[in-house]
Amino acid sequence: MTGERPLIAVLTGAGISTDSGIPDYRGPKGLWQRDPKAQELVTVGPYLADPEVRRRSWLMRRDVGAVAAEPNAGHLALVELERSGLPLRVLTQNVDGLHQRSGLPERKVLELHGTAQQVQCVRCRERSPMARALDRVAAGEPDPACAACGGVLKPCTVMFGEALDPVVLDRAEAIAKACELFVAVGTLLQVYPAAALPQVALDAGARLVIVNGEPTPYDPVAHEVIREPISVALPALVRRIVAGQPVGEPAAG
């Protein structure tokens, strides 16, 4: 890496949160593998059109327990990296809010797919805490409606069938272009447009490090690929970065 204080961009996916008890979707043991029909629970068309899909979706959110999950060693490693003084931006595909809960400043976390910590009415757009909606589900409301207007509530996440916020995507691309080190953690790098960000970084001359248990399409061009469990690998990688040790070897070709 060149420069005195190079910008580090970290793209995180579901894999960083599995040690917090939040299951991933696409991995070998992910939710889609166990129940392929579950994808419709987070697909905007069926969700808005079918009350039964919404009821199942609310039960899934209740059972996943993301609202009560706690950060793990992977999240805390990124806090250590930020507190080292190196410029850092975290681009996350996750909606669990664990990066912020771990202690990262809000301004340094860009939530590409929104947040599951809040819900929004699709009619009047009023927002309220997800925990409050889940309390209503626990109290016997299978499909809680907006308390203000009676409209359908949906999480403040980007569901399948919805586009990413173009402002958020533009910011993410700008960060990828500006960084000298791009680290992809716990993501299969298959969901676009987020999966294009490593290529944006590579095209701008950044080094790419991948920390993931399964192969990704970027493995052949990455400067370093780490297969160890994230809660072990990411703290070790952060220690190397903070110590100024070399990260990765020049990419082939």
C-alpha positions, 0 to 999 in steps of 0.5 A, spaced: 500 500 500 502 507 498 501 513 502 501 515 509 494 514 511 490 509 505 483 508 505 481 501 507 474 499 504 471 493 507 465 490 504 461 485 509 456 480 507 452 475 511 458 471 513 460 476 518 454 475 522 453 468 523 457 467 529 452 472 532 446 467 531 444 470 524 443 465 519 446 466 512 441 466 506 446 463 500 451 459 504 451 451 504 447 451 510 443 457 509 436 459 509 435 458 502 438 451 502 434 449 508 427 452 505 428 454 498 421 457 498 423 462 504 426 467 498 419 469 497 418 472 504 423 477 502 421 478 495 417 485 495 411 483 490 409 477 494 410 480 500 406 486 499 400 482 495 399 476 500 397 477 507 400 469 508 407 471 505 407 477 510 405 472 516 410 467 515 415 473 514 414 476 520 415 469 524 421 468 520 424 475 523 421 473 530 425 467 529 432 469 526 433 474 532 437 479 529 434 485 533 437 481 539 443 479 536 450 481 539 456 483 535 462 478 535 469 478 534 469 479 527 465 486 528 469 488 534 476 487 529 473 492 525 472 497 531 479 496 532 481 497 525 477 504 526 480 506 532 487 505 530 486 511 526 487 508 519 481 511 514 476 506 514 469 505 511 465 499 511 460 497 506 455 492 508 450 488 505 447 486 512 441 489 515 442 487 522 445 493 525 451 490 528 457 494 525 454 500 529 452 496 535 459 494 535 461 501 536 463 503 529 461 510 528 454 511 524 458 515 518 463 510 517 458 505 515 454 505 509 448 500 509 447 498 502 441 494 503 438 498 508 436 496 515 432 491 519 432 495 525 426 499 523 419 498 519 416 503 514 409 503 512 408 503 504 402 508 504 404 513 509 411 512 510 412 513 517 417 509 520 417 505 527 422 500 531 422 493 528 422 491 535 415 494 537 412 491 531 415 484 533 412 485 540 406 486 536 407 479 533 409 476 539 402 479 542 398 475 537 398 480 531 400 475 525 401 481 520 401 488 524 399 494 520 401 501 521 399 504 527 398 511 524 394 509 517 393 501 517 397 500 511 402 495 510 409 495 514 415 492 511 422 492 514 426 498 511 431 493 507 432 493 500 427 486 498 428 482 492 425 486 486 427 493 489 433 497 487 438 500 491 438 507 493 442 510 487 445 515 492 447 510 497 450 506 491 454 512 488 457 513 495 459 506 495 462 506 488 466 512 490 469 509 496 471 503 492 474 507 487 478 511 492 481 506 497 487 502 496 485 496 500 478 493 499 477 487 504 471 483 502 468 479 508 463 473 509 460 474 502 459 470 496 460 476 491 454 474 487 449 479 489 449 485 484 450 491 484 454 490 491 458 484 488 461 489 482 464 493 488 471 489 488 472 490 481 471 497 481 476 497 487 481 493 482 480 497 476 482 503 480 488 500 483 486 497 490 489 491 493 483 486 494 483 481 500 477 476 500 475 473 507 470 467 506 469 460 507 466 458 500 469 460 493 467 467 490 468 469 483 473 474 485 478 469 488 482 468 482 484 476 481 484 477 489 491 479 492 489 474 498 484 469 499 483 467 507 479 461 508 479 461 516 473 462 520 471 470 520 471 471 527 479 468 527 481 471 520 479 478 521 482 479 527 488 477 525 488 480 518 486 487 522 492 486 527 497 485 520 494 491 517 495 496 524 502 493 524 503 495 517 505 488 515 504 486 508 497 484 506 496 480 500 501 478 494 501 482 487 495 479 483 497 474 477 497 476 470 
